[in-house]
Amino acid sequence: MMHIAARQTAVTAIGPDREPTAAELDAIEREMPVIRAEVELLDARISTLDRTPSELDARRIRRARRRVLAARRALANRRTAGGPVVA
């Protein structure tokens, strides 16, 4: 059996106990409304995987999709309005 090993060392050394920086935490906090909306949409879609979606399910999915779009739009508008850009 051949063992495969990397020929180069890692470009950045990231330890297993590395904590997120303040800038990374701020970026996550700014994106939290989008994350929550996407989780809600995922929950709505998962609830209909094993059955035919009813009209109520379809409305729930549409509302969740609109919330995702609104949250993404708000985040994009904040970035273009002079807010900090997250790389």
C-alpha positions in Angstrom: 0.0 0.0 0.0 1.3 3.4 -0.9 1.0 6.3 1.5 0.2 9.7 0.0 1.8 12.7 1.7 1.8 16.4 0.9 4.9 17.7 -0.8 4.4 21.2 0.5 3.7 22.5 3.9 0.5 24.3 4.6 0.4 27.9 3.5 -1.2 29.1 6.7 -0.8 27.3 10.0 -4.2 26.9 11.6 -4.2 25.3 15.0 -7.1 23.2 16.2 -7.7 25.5 19.1 -7.7 28.8 17.0 -10.5 31.2 18.1 -12.3 33.4 15.6 -11.1 37.0 15.4 -13.2 39.9 16.3 -13.6 40.8 12.6 -14.8 37.2 11.9 -17.3 37.4 14.7 -18.6 40.8 13.5 -19.0 39.4 9.9 -21.0 36.4 11.3 -23.2 38.8 13.3 -23.9 40.9 10.3 -24.9 37.9 8.3 -27.0 36.3 11.0 -30.4 37.5 9.6 -29.5 35.8 6.3 -28.4 32.6 8.1 -31.6 32.5 10.1 -33.8 33.0 7.1 -31.9 30.3 5.2 -32.4 27.9 8.1 -36.1 28.6 8.2 -36.4 28.0 4.4 -34.5 24.7 4.8 -36.8 23.7 7.6 -39.8 24.4 5.5 -38.4 22.3 2.6 -37.4 19.4 4.8 -40.9 19.2 6.3 -42.3 18.4 2.9 -39.7 15.8 1.8 -41.7 12.8 2.8 -45.2 14.0 1.6 -46.9 16.0 -1.0 -46.8 19.7 0.0 -50.2 21.1 1.0 -51.2 24.7 0.2 -50.1 25.7 3.7 -46.7 24.1 3.1 -46.4 25.9 -0.2 -47.2 29.3 1.5 -44.7 28.6 4.2 -42.0 27.9 1.7 -42.9 31.0 -0.3 -42.8 33.2 2.8 -39.4 31.7 3.9 -38.0 32.2 0.4 -39.2 35.9 0.5 -37.5 36.3 3.9 -34.2 35.0 2.5 -34.4 37.4 -0.4 -35.2 40.3 1.8 -32.4 39.4 4.2 -29.9 39.1 1.3 -31.1 42.4 -0.1 -30.7 44.2 3.2 -27.2 42.8 3.6 -26.2 43.8 0.1 -27.7 47.3 0.6 -25.7 47.7 3.8 -22.5 46.8 2.0 -23.1 49.2 -0.9 -24.3 52.0 1.4 -20.8 52.4 2.8 -20.8 49.6 5.3 -17.7 47.4 5.8 -17.1 44.9 3.1 -16.5 41.4 4.3 -14.0 39.4 2.2 
